[in-house]
Amino acid sequence: MAIHDPLYTLIPGTTLTNTDEEQARPRRGMTHKRQAVMRAARAVFGRVGYLGASIDMIATEAGVSTRTIYNHFESKEHLFVTVLTESSHQVAAAYEAIIQRHLGEITDLEADLIAFGRQWLRPLPEFADHFAIVRRINAEAERFPRELHEAWQEAGPLRVQHALAAQLARLSDRGLLRIEDAECAAQHFAVLITARVTSRTQLGAAPIEDAEIEKIATESVHAFLYGYLSRETPPTRET
């Protein structure tokens, strides 16, 4: 996350460009075979990582020939960047929708933040392959160039952080929170919410009970509000 990864790295010589982003988005006329290749690549990259994957493995998973893959993607590097870019945008959009749904209109600040935190922590099964890739990236981070990790962060986790920061700033403007640096506050909220779950679930690989999610969300929001809740008068220090 990302914010969820306290909420990605480029293969040497490649970059995440606007062209890559456009190619990553679903387009009219995209063939079924290309979609099959993308699904297979997500599964394989999530299962064995970028370094362990091969075009032959992805072709077998997709049920297509290697020639079919090369008809759509120049190389394994290009396929990986495309898969990562597309899934990052999709996951970021899903979290942005959660932010808007729970924080777009506040009726009870604490209750709404807890509901938001609870939803934030629930797994998104439709993106299981994406988060498997993220776990692989974290595990292989030292073997990936810095550029791809930064590009992934911008496409996914930082995009979500910016969206959360914007909502927190709006709440601060309304006097509901006391925030000087909204980006810092968003990062604090994300770490409070996700750190314990990330540790207990091994970056989302293991399940977690709903009751535990509720407990963590509630305690994390209480800690966040202790630092950022608006006060009419500042607390005095005992002497």
C-alpha positions, 0 to 999 in steps of 0.5 A: 500500500502502499500504504498497505506496504508501509500502502515496486523495481525497474528491470535495467534499461526500462521505465514506467512511461505514459506509453506503458501506462496506456498499454496497461489499461484495457483497450477496445479490441484487446484480444482474448489471448492478450488477456490470457497472457496478462492473467497468466503473467500475474499468476506466475510472477506472483508465484515465482517472482520476476527472476524465477519466471520465464516466457515459457512458464507464462506461455504454458500457464496461459495455454498459448505459444511463446510466439503469441506472447512476443506478438504482444510484448517485446520481452519478459521485462516489458510484460512485467512492467505492463502487468505491474502498472496495470495492477497497480492502477487497479488496486489504487483505484479500489483503495481510492473508492474505499477512501471516498466511500468512508471519508467523503462524507463524515457523520461521526469522525471516530466511527467513520474512521474505524469503518474505513480502517476496517474496510482497508484491512479486509483482503481484496481477493480479486487482487490476490495475484497483485499482492503476491507480486508485491510480496515477491518484490519485497522479498527480492528488493535488493536484486531489483533496480531502484527505479522500478521500486520508485515507479511502482510506489508512484503508481500504487502506494503513493497514489493512495497515500495522496488520496488519503492525505487530501481527505484528511486535509479536508477534515482538518480544514473543517476543524475535525482534525488538527493536521499541519502536514497531511501527507505525514498524517496519511502515512501515520494513519497507514502505518498504524492501521497496516503494520500489525496486520502486515506482520501477523499475516506475512504481508497478506499471505495468511488469513486474519479473523474479522474480530482481529481486524475490528480490534486493530482498526479500533485501536489504531484509530484511537491512537491516530486521533490521540495525536491528530484530534482537534482540540479547542485548547492545547493540552497543558504540561504538568509541572 
